[in-house]
Amino acid sequence: EGFFVRESMIWLDVLEVFARNNSNIVPILNEANNYIGYYEITDVIKFLNETPFLKETGGIIVVEKPTADYSMSQITQIVESNNARILSSYILTNSSSSKLEITLKINKLDLSSIIRTFERYDYVVKESFQKSMDNDDLQARFDSLMHYLKF
């Protein structure tokens, strides 16, 4: 069976057509079913590279919560109460589990206070990719101690 995308489709739908058909090129048809061009998988990658998830500086947190308890407004409130904002989010459902995995790109590099808040609200923090200021401070203190001991 043939496959194609319409020129008016959004990028996520175009990406789905690529994935569903295991293709690296997809024809574009207009509403009259006339061929007007094609997308290559590199076009989608270039688009994704311009999204805040990849382009903006920040940290990433992956949290898990039961589907019945999921609330994006609560997640947003947790992040914003720590003087940060969500740049992008991605939700993954697992058919064999009743839990959601929520990946958040946040505009801060130090996520330690946000992680602690998620844990207080009974979220499971599965992963985080950050630059912790606590570690930097500890390293600076250690360096100062070593410098003092040398003299």
C-alpha positions in Angstrom: 0.0 0.0 0.0 1.3 3.4 -0.9 1.9 6.2 1.6 2.2 9.9 1.4 1.7 13.1 3.4 -0.3 16.2 2.7 1.3 19.6 2.4 -0.9 20.8 5.3 0.2 18.1 7.8 2.0 19.0 11.0 5.6 17.7 11.6 4.6 15.1 14.2 2.2 13.5 11.7 4.9 13.5 9.0 7.3 11.8 11.5 4.7 9.2 12.2 4.4 8.4 8.5 8.2 8.0 8.3 8.2 5.6 11.3 5.2 3.6 10.3 6.5 2.9 6.8 10.2 2.5 7.8 11.2 5.0 5.1 13.7 7.8 4.7 11.7 9.6 2.0 8.0 10.4 1.9 6.1 12.0 -1.1 4.0 15.1 -0.5 0.6 15.4 -2.2 -1.7 18.3 -2.4 -5.5 18.1 -1.8 -6.0 17.2 -5.5 -3.6 14.2 -5.0 -1.0 15.9 -7.3 2.7 15.2 -6.4 4.4 18.4 -5.2 7.6 17.1 -3.7 9.0 15.0 -0.9 10.4 15.1 2.6 13.6 13.3 3.5 14.1 12.1 7.1 16.9 14.8 7.3 14.1 17.4 6.9 12.4 16.1 10.0 15.7 16.0 11.9 16.4 19.6 11.0 13.0 20.6 12.2 13.4 18.7 15.5 16.8 20.4 16.0 15.1 23.8 16.0 12.6 22.8 18.8 13.3 24.0 22.3 13.8 20.3 23.4 17.1 20.2 21.5 18.0 23.8 20.9 17.5 25.5 24.3 20.0 25.1 27.2 18.6 23.4 30.2 18.3 20.2 32.2 16.1 17.1 31.6 14.1 15.2 34.1 12.3 11.9 33.6 9.5 11.3 36.1 7.0 8.5 36.5 3.5 8.7 37.8 0.5 6.3 37.7 -1.8 7.2 34.8 -4.7 7.9 37.2 -2.7 10.5 39.1 -1.2 12.3 36.1 -1.8 16.0 36.0 0.2 18.3 33.7 -1.0 21.3 35.7 0.6 19.8 38.8 3.8 19.1 37.0 3.9 22.7 35.7 3.2 24.0 39.2 6.1 22.0 40.6 8.5 23.3 38.0 7.3 26.9 38.1 7.3 27.0 42.0 11.0 26.5 41.7 11.5 29.5 39.4 11.8 27.5 36.2 9.7 26.8 33.2 9.1 23.8 31.0 10.6 24.2 27.5 9.3 20.9 26.2 7.6 17.7 27.4 7.2 14.2 26.1 4.8 11.6 27.5 5.4 7.9 27.1 2.7 5.3 27.9 3.5 1.7 28.6 0.8 -0.8 27.7 2.1 -3.3 30.2 2.0 -0.8 33.1 -0.4 1.7 34.4 2.3 4.4 34.7 3.3 7.3 32.5 6.9 8.4 31.9 7.1 12.1 31.5 10.3 13.7 30.1 10.7 17.4 30.7 13.2 19.8 29.3 13.5 22.6 31.8 15.3 26.0 31.4 17.6 25.5 34.4 20.8 23.5 34.6 20.6 22.9 38.3 17.5 20.7 38.9 18.2 19.6 42.4 15.4 21.6 44.0 12.9 20.6 41.3 13.8 16.9 41.8 13.3 17.2 45.6 9.9 18.8 45.0 8.8 16.0 42.6 9.8 13.5 45.2 7.7 15.3 47.8 4.7 15.0 45.5 5.3 11.2 45.1 6.7 11.3 41.6 9.4 8.7 40.9 12.4 10.5 39.4 13.8 8.0 37.0 16.6 10.0 35.5 17.9 13.5 35.4 20.5 15.2 33.2 21.8 18.3 34.8 24.7 20.3 36.1 24.3 20.4 39.8 25.4 23.6 41.6 25.7 21.5 44.8 28.5 19.5 43.1 30.2 22.6 41.8 30.1 24.2 45.3 31.5 21.0 46.9 34.3 20.9 44.3 35.1 24.6 44.9 35.4 23.9 48.7 37.5 20.9 48.1 39.8 22.9 45.8 40.1 25.6 48.5 41.0 23.0 51.1 43.7 21.5 48.9 45.1 24.9 48.1 45.2 25.7 51.9 46.9 22.4 52.7 49.6 23.0 50.2 50.7 26.2 51.9 
